[in-house]
Amino acid sequence: MGALENELNLGPTSAGWLREIGVTTLDELREMGAVTAYCLAKARHERASLNLLYALHGALTGQKWNALSPKTKAQLQKEAAGFRFGE
């Protein structure tokens, strides 16, 4: 298993989904951004839930996904809803 599985909030499934979209390190996730990574993973895996979005954001900010504030979760949802592929 790669380093992604060792990051906060990330397990084998989410790390595998990230690898499928070209993300193999936390730095690459940081460069892509949590919202973009979530939307790309969601496009490939319908079962990816908002918990993945929260987990990715938490991995980048050093927070447990379930400890994010409602305000942060709402902002992430808004950004994901506005995501457009290829822009």
DOSEBA-364454 format. One record per residue (C-alpha): z, x, y; residue number from 1. Coordinates in Angstrom, 1 decimal, padded with zeros to 4 digits, m for minus. Example, Ala and Ser with C-alpha at 12.3 -4.5 7.8 and 13.67 -1.06 7.14 Angstrom:
up=007.8; east=012.3; north=m004.5; seq=1
up=007.1; east=013.7; north=m001.1; seq=2
% end
This chain:
up=000.0; east=000.0; north=000.0; seq=1
up=m000.7; east=001.1; north=003.5; seq=2
up=001.5; east=001.5; north=006.5; seq=3
up=000.9; east=m002.0; north=007.8; seq=4
up=003.1; east=m003.5; north=005.1; seq=5
up=006.0; east=m001.4; north=006.4; seq=6
up=005.8; east=m002.9; north=009.9; seq=7
up=008.2; east=m005.6; north=011.1; seq=8
up=007.0; east=m009.1; north=010.1; seq=9
up=004.0; east=m007.9; north=008.1; seq=10
up=003.8; east=m008.1; north=004.3; seq=11
up=001.0; east=m007.5; north=001.8; seq=12
up=m000.9; east=m010.7; north=002.6; seq=13
up=m001.0; east=m010.3; north=006.3; seq=14
up=m001.7; east=m006.6; north=006.0; seq=15
up=m004.6; east=m007.4; north=003.7; seq=16
up=m006.0; east=m009.9; north=006.2; seq=17
up=m005.7; east=m007.3; north=009.0; seq=18
up=m007.5; east=m004.7; north=006.9; seq=19
up=m010.4; east=m007.2; north=006.4; seq=20
up=m010.9; east=m007.4; north=010.1; seq=21
up=m010.8; east=m003.6; north=010.6; seq=22
up=m007.1; east=m003.2; north=011.5; seq=23
up=m005.4; east=m000.5; north=009.5; seq=24
up=m002.6; east=000.7; north=011.8; seq=25
up=m000.2; east=m000.8; north=014.3; seq=26
up=m002.1; east=001.1; north=017.1; seq=27
up=m005.3; east=m000.6; north=016.1; seq=28
up=m003.5; east=m004.0; north=016.1; seq=29
up=m002.1; east=m003.1; north=019.6; seq=30
up=m005.7; east=m002.3; north=020.8; seq=31
up=m007.1; east=m005.5; north=019.4; seq=32
up=m004.2; east=m007.7; north=020.4; seq=33
up=m002.2; east=m010.2; north=018.4; seq=34
up=m004.3; east=m013.2; north=019.5; seq=35
up=m007.6; east=m011.7; north=018.7; seq=36
up=m006.4; east=m010.4; north=015.3; seq=37
up=m004.9; east=m013.8; north=014.5; seq=38
up=m008.1; east=m015.7; north=015.4; seq=39
up=m010.3; east=m013.3; north=013.4; seq=40
up=m008.0; east=m013.6; north=010.4; seq=41
up=m007.8; east=m017.4; north=010.8; seq=42
up=m011.6; east=m017.6; north=010.8; seq=43
up=m011.6; east=m015.9; north=007.4; seq=44
up=m008.5; east=m017.5; north=005.9; seq=45
up=m007.9; east=m021.1; north=006.7; seq=46
up=m004.4; east=m021.0; north=005.4; seq=47
up=m003.3; east=m018.5; north=008.0; seq=48
up=m000.7; east=m020.3; north=010.1; seq=49
up=000.7; east=m019.9; north=013.5; seq=50
up=003.5; east=m017.9; north=011.8; seq=51
up=000.9; east=m015.1; north=011.4; seq=52
up=000.3; east=m015.2; north=015.2; seq=53
up=004.0; east=m015.0; north=015.9; seq=54
up=004.4; east=m012.2; north=013.3; seq=55
up=001.6; east=m010.1; north=014.8; seq=56
up=003.1; east=m010.5; north=018.3; seq=57
up=006.5; east=m009.7; north=017.0; seq=58
up=005.2; east=m006.6; north=015.2; seq=59
up=003.8; east=m005.4; north=018.5; seq=60
up=007.0; east=m006.2; north=020.5; seq=61
up=009.6; east=m005.3; north=018.0; seq=62
up=010.9; east=m008.9; north=017.5; seq=63
up=011.3; east=m011.0; north=014.4; seq=64
up=008.6; east=m013.7; north=014.4; seq=65
up=011.2; east=m016.5; north=014.1; seq=66
up=013.2; east=m015.2; north=017.1; seq=67
up=010.4; east=m015.6; north=019.6; seq=68
up=011.2; east=m018.0; north=022.4; seq=69
up=009.5; east=m021.4; north=022.6; seq=70
up=007.9; east=m020.3; north=025.8; seq=71
up=006.4; east=m017.2; north=024.1; seq=72
up=005.2; east=m019.3; north=021.2; seq=73
up=003.6; east=m021.8; north=023.5; seq=74
up=001.8; east=m019.1; north=025.5; seq=75
up=000.5; east=m017.5; north=022.3; seq=76
up=m000.8; east=m020.9; north=021.1; seq=77
up=m002.5; east=m021.5; north=024.4; seq=78
up=m004.2; east=m018.1; north=024.3; seq=79
up=m005.3; east=m018.7; north=020.7; seq=80
up=m006.7; east=m022.2; north=021.5; seq=81
up=m008.7; east=m020.6; north=024.3; seq=82
up=m010.1; east=m017.8; north=022.2; seq=83
up=m013.9; east=m017.6; north=022.0; seq=84
up=m015.7; east=m015.4; north=019.5; seq=85
up=m018.1; east=m012.8; north=021.0; seq=86
up=m016.7; east=m013.0; north=024.5; seq=87
% end
